[in-house]
Every structure is written in structure tokens, then in C-alpha cells.
């Protein structure tokens, strides 16, 4: 698994062989990075705002596969003329509950900030539906690629490797690619996400600390998610299982990453899945959800009359999860910043094509707990979706 880091590429102009930082110096000064940062701060995209300041020219001229990247002349010509760039974005699907709304809001706000640096317009090629379909995502990207309608691309992949081929193909045409949300192994210039296994360890540490402070002696655990087979889900489950097993003597897992409960991303089906699991596993005391479904675990717990006896933890922000935290059933919501992930692409494209600078992967989980309070998270969520 590739750890996301500041990437390796140096841009070279196809026509001249000059480094982009020197070739663009004549028109780079007009990029309003201060204005972009203010917009990101306004939307509470603080990690991205910091990332703009941390961006720097890559130290090496080699990409992941050893090749050297050259920006297409058609793109540098557009920039020189002040023309709008086509920024293309592809994430899982447009109908995934809660996730899709936050990604759409994020990419829209990201474009707003990026336009302060370079003129660009959004070309969203995300497929319809309520689950991620790799082939549909790739088909949407290729449709724009084959008609010359991509000048920069951001992808939210399903896993580490499914998008490596299309990433290499797009980059080979001189079009910058960035990936977000999931660790990936292609030639992308940069990635904005966490390492899933470490996320699982962090979740376990939060639960262990909560158990100690609240005098909870829980022993029976389970793991679950909308798509347990996904690479990121596997990492979060594995890290959680190993973290709890190491820290809690006598801990027992009813399942692991090898057979995690599949809840789907459909709200009603997720609630039903948790109700059935709790009914069929009466000894369970704690359920990890690795995506957005923990609020339905909390509802199923309450419906079964087990509030105060069974608990959960989950990822990302939703009103239902924040309510479950306030109710004491959900230990934490680990906010990975979906909207910031979506906003990363356009801003990273602008910084790279205007200044030849690559934005670092400075994303970190921001846990929301009863101790930290949910008020700030509620305001942030409302702001993102407004």
C-alpha cells in the first residue's frame, strides 16, 4: 500500500523542455493565492488553506513509474492566453447518501477558490447511482478525455489500484491528475487523504480512552461498513481490530476485516442490517462502522432497547451521527473532511499549473466526541451544505 506523500513530479513544457516554474514566470504573478486562502478559510477548509501555503516545487523529476511528466502545450497555451481551463472531477456516485452532497458542495467551493488563481470551469463526470462503479467512473473520464475536454483531473478512487491505468493514460497526455479520499498507486502528482490502517488504529485508541474515562469494560466487538471489501474499509477495520485487541485484554471480535458486516449505502437497508445483526448477535457490545452509517447502528441500538449497553463509532459528519454522540451511543465521528477532499483537486490544479507547485498531503482526521462537543461540527456541516 502506498502511503500518500508529497509527490515526485516536475512539470516540463512539451514544446520547450523548460521547467514550468521558469516558463510561467511571466504570467504567474497574477495568481491570487491570498484570495484563494481567504475563500478556503471562509468555508472552514482550514487544512486546504494551510496546504496552499505549504505547496512547493517537487524535488524530483520522476513520477511513480519512473517517467517524466510534461504539461500539454494546449494547456500552457490556454494559461498564457488567460482562457478557462476544464477541471474534471469524478467521485464515487452522485446519489450516495450524505457523501455525495458533501463532495458536490466541496468541489463547488474548491472551484470558487481556484478561480482566484487560474480561470477554470467544473466538468463533473461523476456517474449517477448510490454505489461506486469503477467502470462507469472510468467511462465518464474517457468520454471527456477523448474529446479534449480535460485540462486537469481529480479522482476519488474506489481503492488503491483500480484507477492506476486511467491515471497513467491521462498523465501521458500531459494532463495533471490528483487523487483524493483513498490511498492510490498511480502517477498522480499528489494525493489528499489519510492512511486507512492508521485511521483504524486511531479509532481504536479513541475507544480505549473513552472506555477508561467512562469506566466501560466492553469485551465483544464487531466491524461493519457500506462496502467492507474496499481497500480503505479493510484498512480501517484491520487497524481497529488490531488496536482494540492489543489494548483491551480479553477482547473478542465477532467478525474482522475478512468478513465485516456489509450494510450497503442505502439508509433503510443499513438500518435493517444493524437491527438484524444486533438481534442475531445478542452479546455484541460495540460496533465499528467505517463510513457514514454509524447513525443507523445507533438507531438500531436504541430501537433494541440497548442504549447504554451497546455503542458505536463511525466516520464523517451527519446530523444523525452528531445526535448519536450527544445521546451517548456513538463515541466519535471521525471527520475525514469529504468537502475538503473534493475541493483539493481544483485548488491543487491551480497551484500546479500557475506556479509549478505541488500541494502536500496534509489531511488529518478530526474526531468529534461528546467531550469536544458537536456544536462546531454542526455549524461546519451546515456551512458545507449551504
N, C-alpha and C positions, 0 to 999 in steps of 0.2 A: 504494500500500500504506500503510495507516495504521500509524504507529508507536504502540505501546502506551504510554500515559502515564497519569498521574492524570487521572481523568475530570472531566466538566464539570457533572454534575447536582447540583441542590439539591432535597431532598425537600420536598414541600409536602403537608400533610394535605388530603385531598379535601374534608372537611366544613368545615374552618375556614380554610384558606388560610394557616395558621401554619407557619413553618419547623419541621421535625421536631426540631431541636436544642432549641428552646424548648418545644414541645408535649410532649416526652417527659421533660422535666427532672424531673418529679415521681417517675418510676419508673426513671430511667436509672441512679441511683446504685448499684443493687443488682447491676449487671453486674460480674462478677469478671474483669476483664481480666488482672490479675496471675496468677490461677489458670489462665486460658487460655494465657498465655505460658509458664507452667511446664510445662503439658502439651505444648505445641509443642516446647519445648526438650528435654523428656524423649524425644520421638520424633525428635530431631535435625532438626526442621523450623525451622532457625535463620533462614532468610530470612523465613518467615512470622512467627516470633516477633518479629523486628525490625519487620516490616510492621505489626503491631498497634500498636506504639509510634509508628510514623510516620503512622498514619491521621489524617486531618483532614477537617473540613467542606469541601466543594467551594467553589471560589472563584467559580463562575458558576452561574447557574440554567438554563443551556441544555444540552441534550443534543446528540448528534452531528447530528441532523436539525433542530435549532433549536427543538424542543418543550421544554416544561417538565414534569418528572415529578411525579406526585402519588401518594403511597402510598395504596393502597386502604384504605378505612375498616375493612373486615373484618379487615385485618392489624393496624392500630393498636389496634382493639378487643381482639384476641387478646392483644397485648402488654400492654395495660393490665390485662387480667384474669389475666395470668400463664399463659396457655394455651400449649400446644405449637404451634410453627409447623411447617408442612410444607416442609422443604427438599428440593427436587427436583434430581437430578443426572443428566446424560446425557453419557456419553463414548462413544468410538468403537464398541466392541463388547465383550461380556463374555469372548470367547474368544481375543483377540489374545495370542499367547504373550508372557509377561513383562510387557508393557504393562498388560494388564487386571488382573493380580494386584496390581500396584503402585498402580494407580488405585483399586481397591476398598479396599486397605489404607489409602490416603491419605484417602479420603472418610470412612471409618470413624473414623480418628484425628482428622480435622477436626471431625466431629460431637462427638466427646468434648471437644475444646477449646471449641467454640462453645457447648456447653451450660452452660459456666461463665458465659457472658454472657447467653444467652437460652435458654429451653427450646425444643427443636426435635427433630424426628424425621426420619430419612432416607427419602426416596422415590426410590429408584434406578430410573430408567426406561431404562437402557442396554439396547439390543437384544442379543439373542443373536447368535452368529456369530464369525468370525475375521477379518472385514474391516469397515471402516466404511461404513455405508449411511445417507446423509443422510436419505432419506425415512423410513426406519424410526425414526431418532432423532426427527425432527420429529413423526411419528405418536405416538410414546410421550409426548412432551411435551404434545401437544394433547389426548391422552386424559385426562391429569390436569388440564390447564387447563380443559377443557370441563366437568369435574365439580367444579370448585372446590377442587382438592387441591394447589394450589401457592401458597405464600406467599413463596417466594424460589427462584431458579433459577440453577444454574451449568451451563454448556455447554462441552464440549471440542469445538470445531468441526473439520470436515474442512479448511476453507480460510477465506479472508478473508470471503467473501460468502454462502455457502450458507445461513447461519443468520441473516442480517440480517433477513429477513422475520419469522421466528418470534420473534426477539428484540424487534423493534418491536411485534409483536402482544401479547406478554406484558407488556412495559413499559406499553403503552397501557391495560392493565387495572389498573395501579397495583402491579404485582409487580416487585420488583427483579430484575435479571438481571446476572450476571457471566460472563465467558468466560475460559477458561484454555487454555494449551498452544499456541495458534495466534493470530497477529495477526488481528483481526477488525474489521469496519467498521460494526457496528450501534450501537444506543443503549445498549448495556451500560454500567453505571456504572463498571466498571473491568475490567481485563484483567491476567492474570498469566502472562507468557511472555517469550520473547526475540524479537528480530527475526531472522528466519531468514537473511537475506542476511549480516548481521553475524556470525551463527554460522558461516557458511561461511568468511568471512574469518578468523575466529578459529581454525578448524580448520586452515586453510592456514598460518597463522603458526606454529601448534604443530608442524606437519610440517616446515616450513622450519627452524625452530630445532632440531628433532630431527636433521634431516639434517646440519646444520652441526656439531652437537656429536658426532655419531656417524660423521662423515666418509662420509656416503652421497651418492652422485652419481646420484640417480634422475631419469629423464627421461620415462618413459612412465606416464601416469596414466589412471584410469578412475573413473567415478562410478556409484553404484547405490543402490537402496532398495526398500522394500516397495511403495511407490506413488510412483514418480518424478513423476507428473503433479500431485500435491498441491502446493498453494501453498508450504507450508513446505519440502517436499523440493526444489522448484525453487529456492527462495532459498538453501538450504544448498549445493546443487550449484553454482549460479551464483557464489556467493561463494567457494567453494573453487577453482573453475576460474580465476576472475579473480585470486585471491590467489596461487595457485601460478604461474600464467603470468607474473605481474608479478615474482615473486621468484626464479624458477628459470629462468635462461637456457636456451633450447632445449627447454623442457618441451613435451611433446606429449600431448594428451588424445585417447584412442581414442573417447570419446563426451563429451557435455556434458549440461547440463540438458535440452536438446532431445531427447535420445534415451538417457537414462540407463538402465542395466540394471534391469529390473523383476524383483525376486526373490520377490515376494509376502511375506506374513507367516507362511506355513507353514514350519516349521523344516526339514522334509525337502526341500521344494521350493526353499527358499532355498539349502541346501547344494548341491543338484543344479545350481541356476542358476550358482553360483560355480564349481563343477567344470567345467561346460560352457564358461563364459566363459574361464576360465584355459586350458583345453585349446585353445580356438579363437583365443585371443589370446596366443600364447607370449611376446610382447615386453612384456606389461604388468608393471609393477614396483610399482605402488601402486594400491589400490582404496579409494575413499571409500564408506562406507555411511552413509546419512543417518538411520538409525533404530536398530533393535535387532539387525540381522543381521550385524554385523561379526565376531562369533564364528564364524559359518559361513564367512565369507570366510577367516578364519584357519585353520579346519579344512580347507577345500579347498586352501589353500596348503600346509599340512603334508602332506596326502594326496598332493599332486602332487610332493612331494619338493623344494619350493621355499622351505622355511624359511630365512630369512637372505637371500633374494633378492627376495621379494615381500612387501609389507607392507600394512597396512590401518589405518583409523581409523573409529570409529563413535560413536554417541550412546547415552546412557542406561546403566544398570547391569544387568549379568547376571553370574552366576558364570563363564560361558563367556568373556565378554569380559575379565574380570579375569584369568582363566587365560591368555588370549592375550597380555595385556600382560606378565604375568610371564614368558611364554615368549619375549618379544621380537618377536613377529609383529605385534601391534597396538600402534600408537604411543600411542593415548589412547582413553579412553571419556569423552565429553563429557556429564556428568550434568546433564540439564535439570530434575531433580527432579520426576519424574512424580507421586510420592506427595504432594509439596508442592503441585503444581498441583491435584490432586484435593481436598486439604484446604483450599485457598484459599477455595472457594465458601462452605462453611458458616461459616467464621470471618468472611469479608467480609460475609456476610448479617447475622450477629450484630452486628458493629460498626456496620453501617449502620442497621439497624432499631432498635438500642438507643440509639445515640449520634448518629446522623446523620453518621457519619464514613466516608469512603471510603478503603480501603486502597490504597496506591500500588503500582504495578508495580515491585517492587524485585528481581525474579528475575534471576539471572545464572547462566551455565553454570559448572560446577565440574569442570574437567578432572582425570581420574585418569590418571596416567602411571607408568612404571616408576620415575621419579625421585621422584615424590610417594609412591609405594608404594600397594599395593592393600589393605593390612590394614584401614585405616579404612573404605574403601568396602565391603569385605566385611562388616564389622560393621554398617554402616548398612543395607545391603541385607537382612541377616538380621533386623535390628530392624524394618524396614518390613514384612517379610513374616511376622513372628512373630505 
